[in-house]
Amino acid sequence: MDDDTGALPPKNDFSAWYNDLLWRAEIMDVRYPVKGLYVWYPYGFAIRKYVYQRLRDLLDRDHQETLFPLLIPEQEFMKEAEHIKGFENEVYWVTHGGTTPLEVKLALRPTSETAIYPMYALWVRSHADLPIKYYQIVNTFRYETKQTRPLIRLREITSFKEAHTVHATWEEAEQQVEEAIALYREFYDGLCIPTLISKRPDWDKFPGADYTIAVDTIMPNGKTLQIGTVHHLGDHFSRTFNITYEDKNGEQKLAYQTCYGISERSIAALISIHGDDKGLILPPDVATFQAVIVPITIGKRHEDVMVAAQKLKTDLTAAGFRVKLDTRDLRPGAKYYWWELRGVPLRLELGPRDLDAGKVMAVKRTGEKTSIELATVTEGMKRVLSEITDTLRARAEEHTRSHLCNVDSMDALNATLNEGKVAVVHWCQQRGCGDVIGEKTNANILGSDVRSLLVPATEGKCIACGKPGKTTLVGRAY
């Protein structure tokens, strides 16, 4: 679109809708002159701020935030062969300091295990030091060779939250995995984003992990987007980096570890799942502005309305709401369009009649209208914003439910995937059958041991070989 007043592409043309919305709603500018690197607009960065503040608040209950360097010496990076094999084609290398060749090449972190764990080896001495639960929110770099897509597939992941924990036993690390899954559920529930949580096949787990639990969501076009992972690392990395502790009996023991990450894909899901043909719809908890006040000024009452609108903004701001008063010299309809595109959850229209009635008209971005008494506006705002949150959560859950389909044959599997849905099948857990499913459908086995009320665990025959199988999700993924 060349102007900011034409309609967005319809959301059912998801790729065009998504790309247009990012710049027109001022979330990201894709015109930076390096492929796969994008620039946050201030409005989009504010959304990021509130999303990641929610994540920080959850983690800070029992984690500590830290910061490790971006550059990783080659000798540390290359220590863990299986891990490095998973990233060797994605690493950016720094080879010069100015014009001087470096004696030791430095990797730009694709992920931080090899930056953090040499330090953990220095810090962990005794069982009294455990558990360690640290996290950081940083940029990571991966030489992505597939088609890049803002917020989804990047060469610079600008907002990577990675937590790294250390424990005395395998079982304690396993318990941390479960706690991380619960934390991610709570995080995404606050964003009104339904999740499908499952155990990735062994060949698709994080390089160096004992097992990987992944968090996926279903996008508007039926493709799945991985929006979080939790990895049980066992003692794999502690062996490599010599992370040991002295137990209560004075014996040296290897530590056990976990790591788990979320990136700005969380914001891609937020935008994609809730938005509509008019633009963004932001859940109130993470909206840049939770409400915009649009004064309707007519003739002699202009000053009265403006004074009341300013008081309304002052009162709501004092009550802790994020509110914008739009005093631009534009027609009300143009302002409505502007803020609908940017997803503000609530529009408060205030004109002479509203003043006389002691009310303000509240127009929800989800489509409904109501009125709020000015005398009790704080309580009214809380109620209406809560209703918007409930509506978004219900809509997103219905979208997920309608895009899951039980399938018991390969022909039906292909048809289901071609309809833009995620298939619930039975699979025997064998790599050979997994390869058959992938080759015949151009799809991914997302995982078994599914954690979702929408996908009950049942017994059945493997869709590929007919042997006993477990409930498994199959989808086409980003």
C-alpha positions as CSV (number, residue, x, y, z in Angstrom):
1,M,0.0,0.0,0.0
2,D,1.3,3.5,-0.9
3,D,-0.9,5.4,1.6
4,D,-2.1,4.8,5.2
5,T,-5.8,5.0,4.4
6,G,-6.3,2.1,2.0
7,A,-7.5,-1.2,3.3
8,L,-5.1,-3.9,4.4
9,P,-5.1,-7.1,2.3
10,P,-7.7,-9.5,3.8
11,K,-6.3,-11.7,6.6
12,N,-7.2,-14.8,4.6
13,D,-4.3,-13.7,2.3
14,F,-2.2,-14.2,5.4
15,S,1.3,-13.5,4.0
16,A,0.3,-10.2,2.3
17,W,-1.7,-9.2,5.4
18,Y,1.1,-9.9,7.8
19,N,3.8,-8.1,5.7
20,D,1.6,-5.1,5.2
21,L,0.5,-4.8,8.8
22,L,4.1,-4.8,10.2
23,W,5.0,-1.5,8.6
24,R,1.6,0.1,8.4
25,A,1.0,-0.5,12.1
26,E,4.5,0.7,12.8
27,I,5.9,-2.5,14.3
28,M,8.9,-3.3,12.1
29,D,10.6,-1.8,9.1
30,V,12.0,-4.4,6.8
31,R,14.1,-2.1,4.7
32,Y,17.4,-2.4,6.6
33,P,20.1,-3.2,4.0
34,V,21.1,-6.6,5.4
35,K,18.9,-9.6,4.6
36,G,17.1,-11.0,7.7
37,L,17.8,-8.0,9.9
38,Y,14.9,-5.6,10.7
39,V,14.3,-2.4,12.7
40,W,11.8,-2.0,15.5
41,Y,9.6,1.1,15.2
42,P,9.0,2.8,18.6
43,Y,5.3,1.6,18.6
44,G,6.3,-2.0,18.0
45,F,9.2,-1.8,20.5
46,A,6.7,-0.7,23.1
47,I,4.7,-3.8,22.5
48,R,7.9,-5.8,22.8
49,K,8.6,-4.0,26.1
50,Y,5.3,-5.0,27.7
51,V,5.4,-8.6,26.4
52,Y,9.0,-9.1,27.7
53,Q,8.2,-7.3,31.0
54,R,5.5,-9.9,31.5
55,L,8.1,-12.7,30.8
56,R,10.6,-11.0,33.2
57,D,8.0,-10.8,35.9
58,L,7.3,-14.5,35.7
59,L,10.9,-15.5,35.6
60,D,12.0,-13.2,38.4
61,R,9.9,-15.2,40.9
62,D,12.8,-17.6,41.2
63,H,15.3,-16.8,38.4
64,Q,18.0,-14.1,38.3
65,E,18.6,-12.0,35.2
66,T,22.2,-11.7,33.9
67,L,24.2,-10.9,30.8
68,F,26.9,-12.8,29.0
69,P,29.1,-11.6,26.1
70,L,28.1,-11.8,22.5
71,L,31.5,-13.1,21.3
72,I,32.4,-16.8,21.9
73,P,36.1,-17.9,21.4
74,E,36.4,-20.7,18.8
75,Q,38.0,-23.2,21.2
76,E,35.0,-22.9,23.6
77,F,32.5,-23.0,20.8
78,M,34.0,-26.1,19.3
79,K,34.2,-28.1,22.5
80,E,30.8,-29.8,22.2
81,A,30.8,-31.7,19.0
82,E,27.1,-32.8,18.8
83,H,25.9,-29.3,19.8
84,I,28.2,-27.6,17.2
85,K,27.1,-29.9,14.5
86,G,23.6,-28.6,15.0
87,F,24.8,-25.0,14.4
88,E,27.9,-25.2,12.2
89,N,26.2,-23.9,9.1
90,E,24.6,-21.0,10.9
91,V,27.5,-19.4,12.7
92,Y,28.8,-15.9,11.9
93,W,32.5,-15.6,12.6
94,V,34.5,-12.5,13.5
95,T,38.0,-13.0,12.0
96,H,39.5,-9.5,12.2
97,G,39.9,-6.7,14.8
98,G,40.1,-3.7,12.5
99,T,42.6,-4.8,9.8
100,T,44.4,-7.2,12.1
101,P,43.6,-10.9,11.7
102,L,42.6,-12.4,15.1
103,E,44.6,-15.3,16.5
104,V,41.4,-16.9,17.7
105,K,38.2,-16.6,15.7
106,L,35.1,-15.3,17.6
107,A,31.6,-16.6,17.0
108,L,28.6,-14.4,17.2
109,R,26.4,-16.4,19.6
110,P,23.8,-18.5,17.8
111,T,22.8,-19.6,21.3
112,S,24.7,-19.2,24.5
113,E,25.5,-22.6,26.0
114,T,29.2,-22.4,25.0
115,A,29.4,-18.8,26.4
116,I,27.7,-19.5,29.7
117,Y,28.9,-23.0,30.7
118,P,32.7,-22.2,31.0
119,M,31.7,-19.7,33.6
120,Y,29.3,-22.1,35.3
121,A,32.3,-24.4,35.7
122,L,34.1,-21.7,37.6
123,W,31.1,-20.7,39.7
124,V,29.7,-24.1,40.8
125,R,31.7,-25.6,43.7
126,S,29.4,-27.2,46.2
127,H,25.9,-28.6,46.4
128,A,25.1,-25.4,48.4
129,D,25.6,-23.4,45.1
130,L,22.7,-25.3,43.5
131,P,20.3,-24.9,41.9
132,I,21.4,-22.0,39.6
133,K,18.6,-20.4,37.6
134,Y,19.9,-17.6,35.4
135,Y,18.4,-16.0,32.3
136,Q,19.2,-13.3,29.8
137,I,17.4,-11.5,27.0
138,V,19.8,-10.8,24.2
139,N,20.3,-10.8,20.5
140,T,21.6,-14.0,18.7
141,F,22.8,-14.4,15.2
142,R,22.2,-17.3,12.8
143,Y,23.0,-17.5,9.1
144,E,19.5,-18.4,8.1
145,T,19.4,-19.8,4.5
146,K,15.7,-20.3,4.2
147,Q,13.4,-17.5,3.3
148,T,13.6,-14.9,6.0
149,R,10.4,-13.4,7.5
150,P,10.2,-10.6,10.1
151,L,9.8,-11.8,13.7
152,I,9.6,-15.5,12.5
153,R,12.8,-16.4,10.6
154,L,15.6,-14.0,11.2
155,R,19.4,-13.7,10.9
156,E,19.4,-11.5,14.0
157,I,17.0,-12.7,16.7
158,T,16.8,-9.4,18.5
159,S,14.9,-10.6,21.6
160,F,16.0,-14.1,22.7
161,K,15.2,-15.0,26.3
162,E,17.3,-17.9,27.2
163,A,17.3,-19.5,30.7
164,H,20.1,-21.8,31.8
165,T,19.8,-23.8,35.0
166,V,22.1,-26.2,36.9
167,H,20.9,-29.0,39.3
168,A,22.4,-31.7,41.5
169,T,20.4,-34.6,39.9
170,W,18.7,-35.6,36.6
171,E,15.4,-35.7,38.5
172,E,15.8,-32.2,39.8
173,A,16.5,-31.0,36.2
174,E,13.4,-32.9,35.0
175,Q,11.3,-31.0,37.6
176,Q,12.8,-27.8,36.3
177,V,11.6,-28.7,32.8
178,E,8.1,-29.1,34.2
179,E,8.3,-25.8,36.0
180,A,9.5,-24.1,32.8
181,I,6.6,-25.6,30.8
182,A,4.1,-24.3,33.5
183,L,5.8,-20.8,33.3
184,Y,5.4,-20.8,29.5
185,R,1.8,-21.8,29.7
186,E,1.1,-18.9,32.1
187,F,3.0,-16.5,29.9
188,Y,1.1,-17.4,26.7
189,D,-2.2,-17.5,28.6
190,G,-1.6,-13.9,29.5
191,L,-1.2,-13.2,25.7
192,C,-4.4,-15.1,25.0
193,I,-2.3,-17.5,22.7
194,P,-3.3,-21.2,22.8
195,T,-0.4,-23.6,22.9
196,L,0.3,-27.1,21.8
197,I,3.1,-28.6,24.0
198,S,4.7,-31.8,22.9
199,K,8.0,-33.8,23.0
200,R,10.0,-33.5,19.8
201,P,11.2,-36.7,18.1
202,D,14.7,-37.6,19.0
203,W,16.1,-36.6,15.7
204,D,14.6,-33.1,16.0
205,K,15.7,-32.4,19.6
206,F,18.1,-29.6,20.6
207,P,21.7,-30.7,19.8
208,G,23.2,-32.1,23.0
209,A,19.9,-32.5,24.9
210,D,18.4,-35.6,26.5
211,Y,15.0,-34.5,25.2
212,T,13.2,-31.4,24.0
213,I,9.7,-30.2,24.8
214,A,8.4,-27.7,22.3
215,V,5.6,-25.1,22.5
216,D,3.7,-24.5,19.2
217,T,0.7,-22.5,18.2
218,I,-1.4,-22.6,15.0
219,M,-1.2,-19.6,12.8
220,P,-4.1,-18.2,10.8
221,N,-3.1,-20.1,7.6
222,G,-2.9,-23.4,9.5
223,K,0.9,-23.6,9.7
224,T,2.4,-24.2,13.1
225,L,4.9,-21.8,14.7
226,Q,7.3,-22.9,17.4
227,I,7.1,-20.2,20.1
228,G,9.2,-21.8,22.8
229,T,11.4,-24.8,23.7
230,V,12.5,-26.4,26.9
231,H,15.5,-28.8,26.9
232,H,16.7,-31.3,29.4
233,L,20.4,-31.4,28.9
234,G,21.3,-34.2,31.2
235,D,25.0,-34.2,32.1
236,H,26.0,-33.8,28.4
237,F,27.4,-30.2,28.7
238,S,28.6,-30.6,32.3
239,R,30.9,-33.4,31.1
240,T,32.2,-31.2,28.3
241,F,32.7,-28.1,30.4
242,N,33.5,-29.8,33.7
243,I,30.6,-28.4,35.7
244,T,30.9,-30.4,38.9
245,Y,30.0,-29.9,42.5
246,E,31.0,-31.4,45.9
247,D,28.1,-33.3,47.4
248,K,27.3,-33.6,51.1
249,N,29.7,-36.6,51.4
250,G,32.6,-34.7,49.9
251,E,32.4,-36.5,46.5
252,Q,32.7,-34.7,43.2
253,K,29.6,-35.1,41.1
254,L,28.6,-34.0,37.6
255,A,25.8,-31.4,37.5
256,Y,22.6,-31.7,35.4
257,Q,21.3,-28.9,33.3
258,T,18.3,-27.4,31.5
259,C,17.9,-24.5,29.1
260,Y,14.7,-23.0,27.7
261,G,14.1,-20.1,25.3
262,I,11.5,-17.8,23.8
263,S,12.0,-15.3,21.0
264,E,10.1,-12.5,19.3
265,R,8.2,-15.2,17.6
266,S,5.9,-14.7,20.6
267,I,5.1,-11.3,19.2
268,A,4.6,-12.7,15.7
269,A,2.0,-15.1,17.2
270,L,0.4,-12.2,19.1
271,I,0.0,-10.2,16.0
272,S,-1.1,-13.0,13.8
273,I,-3.6,-14.8,16.0
274,H,-5.6,-11.8,17.2
275,G,-5.5,-9.4,14.3
276,D,-8.3,-9.0,11.8
277,D,-8.9,-7.3,8.4
278,K,-8.7,-3.9,10.1
279,G,-5.3,-4.5,11.6
280,L,-3.9,-5.4,15.0
281,I,-5.9,-6.4,18.1
282,L,-3.7,-6.3,21.2
283,P,-4.6,-7.9,24.5
284,P,-4.9,-5.1,27.1
285,D,-2.0,-6.5,29.3
286,V,0.6,-5.9,26.5
287,A,-0.9,-3.1,24.4
288,T,1.2,0.0,23.9
289,F,-1.9,2.0,24.8
290,Q,-4.8,0.2,26.5
291,A,-7.3,3.0,25.5
292,V,-7.4,6.0,23.2
293,I,-9.6,8.9,24.1
294,V,-11.2,10.6,21.0
295,P,-12.9,13.9,21.9
296,I,-15.9,14.7,19.7
297,T,-15.8,18.5,19.7
298,I,-18.8,20.4,18.2
299,G,-19.3,24.2,18.2
300,K,-19.5,26.0,21.5
301,R,-18.9,22.9,23.6
302,H,-15.4,22.4,22.2
303,E,-13.7,23.7,25.4
304,D,-15.9,21.7,27.7
305,V,-15.2,18.5,25.9
306,M,-11.4,19.0,25.8
307,V,-11.3,19.8,29.5
308,A,-13.3,16.7,30.3
309,A,-11.1,14.6,28.0
310,Q,-8.0,15.8,29.6
311,K,-9.4,15.0,33.1
312,L,-10.4,11.6,31.9
313,K,-6.9,10.9,30.7
314,T,-5.4,12.2,34.0
315,D,-7.7,10.1,36.1
316,L,-7.1,6.9,34.1
317,T,-3.3,7.4,34.0
318,A,-3.3,7.9,37.8
319,A,-5.2,4.6,38.1
320,G,-2.4,2.8,36.2
321,F,-3.9,2.6,32.7
322,R,-1.9,3.4,29.6
323,V,-4.0,6.0,27.8
324,K,-3.5,8.2,24.8
325,L,-5.5,11.4,24.3
326,D,-5.8,12.1,20.5
327,T,-6.0,15.8,20.0
328,R,-4.9,15.8,16.4
329,D,-6.7,18.0,13.9
330,L,-8.3,15.1,12.1
331,R,-11.9,13.9,11.6
332,P,-13.0,11.4,14.2
333,G,-13.3,8.7,11.6
334,A,-9.7,9.1,10.5
335,K,-8.6,8.7,14.2
336,Y,-10.8,5.6,14.5
337,Y,-9.1,4.0,11.5
338,W,-5.6,5.0,12.8
339,W,-6.1,3.3,16.2
340,E,-7.9,0.3,14.9
341,L,-5.0,-0.4,12.6
342,R,-2.6,-0.2,15.6
343,G,-4.8,-2.5,17.8
344,V,-5.6,-0.3,20.7
345,P,-8.1,-2.5,22.7
346,L,-10.5,0.3,23.6
347,R,-11.6,3.6,22.1
348,L,-13.3,6.1,24.5
349,E,-15.5,8.6,22.6
350,L,-16.4,11.7,24.5
351,G,-18.8,14.3,23.1
352,P,-21.3,16.9,24.5
353,R,-24.1,14.4,24.8
354,D,-21.8,12.0,26.7
355,L,-20.8,14.8,29.1
356,D,-24.4,15.7,29.7
357,A,-25.2,12.0,30.5
358,G,-22.2,11.6,32.7
359,K,-20.9,8.8,30.5
360,V,-18.2,7.9,27.9
361,M,-18.9,5.7,24.9
362,A,-16.5,2.7,25.0
363,V,-15.9,0.9,21.7
364,K,-14.0,-2.4,22.0
365,R,-11.5,-3.3,19.3
366,T,-13.2,-6.7,19.4
367,G,-16.3,-5.1,18.0
368,E,-18.8,-4.4,20.8
369,K,-19.9,-1.0,22.2
370,T,-20.9,-0.1,25.7
371,S,-20.9,2.9,28.0
372,I,-19.0,3.6,31.1
373,E,-20.1,6.0,33.9
374,L,-17.6,8.8,34.3
375,A,-18.1,8.7,38.1
376,T,-16.9,5.1,38.3
377,V,-14.6,5.1,35.2
378,T,-11.8,3.2,36.8
379,E,-13.9,0.2,37.7
380,G,-15.6,0.4,34.3
381,M,-12.3,0.3,32.5
382,K,-11.2,-2.7,34.4
383,R,-14.4,-4.5,33.6
384,V,-14.3,-3.7,29.9
385,L,-10.6,-4.5,29.4
386,S,-11.2,-7.9,31.1
387,E,-14.1,-8.6,28.7
388,I,-11.8,-7.8,25.8
389,T,-9.2,-10.3,27.2
390,D,-11.8,-13.0,27.6
391,T,-13.1,-12.5,24.1
392,L,-9.6,-12.7,22.5
393,R,-8.8,-15.8,24.5
394,A,-12.1,-17.5,23.5
395,R,-11.6,-16.6,19.8
396,A,-8.1,-17.9,19.8
397,E,-9.1,-21.2,21.4
398,E,-11.9,-21.7,18.9
399,H,-9.4,-21.1,16.1
400,T,-7.1,-23.7,17.5
401,R,-9.9,-26.2,18.1
402,S,-11.2,-25.7,14.5
403,H,-7.7,-26.3,13.1
404,L,-7.1,-29.7,14.8
405,C,-8.3,-32.8,13.0
406,N,-8.1,-36.5,14.0
407,V,-6.7,-38.6,11.2
408,D,-6.3,-42.3,10.7
409,S,-4.9,-42.8,7.2
410,M,-2.2,-41.4,5.0
411,D,-4.6,-40.2,2.4
412,A,-6.7,-38.4,5.0
413,L,-3.5,-36.9,6.5
414,N,-2.5,-35.3,3.2
415,A,-6.0,-33.9,2.7
416,T,-6.1,-32.5,6.3
417,L,-2.7,-30.8,5.9
418,N,-3.7,-29.4,2.5
419,E,-6.8,-27.8,4.1
420,G,-4.5,-25.9,6.4
421,K,-5.0,-27.9,9.5
422,V,-2.9,-29.8,12.1
423,A,-3.4,-33.5,12.2
424,V,-3.7,-35.6,15.3
425,V,-2.5,-39.1,14.4
426,H,-1.0,-42.2,16.1
427,W,2.7,-42.9,15.5
428,C,4.9,-45.8,16.7
429,Q,7.8,-43.5,17.6
430,Q,10.1,-45.1,15.0
431,R,12.3,-42.9,12.8
432,G,11.5,-44.9,9.7
433,C,7.7,-44.3,10.0
434,G,8.5,-40.7,10.9
435,D,10.4,-40.3,7.6
436,V,7.6,-41.9,5.7
437,I,5.1,-39.4,7.2
438,G,7.4,-36.5,6.3
439,E,8.2,-37.6,2.8
440,K,4.6,-38.3,1.8
441,T,3.1,-35.1,3.3
442,N,5.9,-32.5,3.3
443,A,5.1,-32.0,6.9
444,N,6.7,-32.3,10.3
445,I,6.1,-34.6,13.2
446,L,5.7,-31.9,15.9
447,G,5.7,-34.3,18.8
448,S,4.1,-36.9,21.0
449,D,3.3,-36.8,24.8
450,V,1.0,-33.9,23.9
451,R,0.1,-31.5,26.7
452,S,-3.3,-30.0,25.6
453,L,-6.9,-30.4,26.7
454,L,-7.8,-30.2,23.1
455,V,-5.7,-33.3,22.2
456,P,-6.5,-36.2,24.6
457,A,-4.0,-39.0,24.7
458,T,-5.4,-42.2,23.1
459,E,-4.1,-45.6,21.9
460,G,-4.2,-46.4,18.2
461,K,-2.4,-47.9,15.2
462,C,0.6,-46.1,13.7
463,I,-0.6,-44.2,10.7
464,A,2.4,-45.5,8.7
465,C,2.9,-49.1,9.8
466,G,-0.1,-50.2,11.8
467,K,1.8,-51.1,14.9
468,P,0.7,-49.6,18.3
469,G,1.2,-45.9,18.4
470,K,0.9,-42.8,20.6
471,T,-1.1,-39.6,20.0
472,T,1.1,-37.4,17.9
473,L,0.8,-34.0,16.2
474,V,1.7,-33.5,12.5
475,G,1.7,-30.1,10.8
476,R,3.4,-27.9,8.3
477,A,5.6,-25.6,10.2
478,Y,7.4,-22.2,9.6
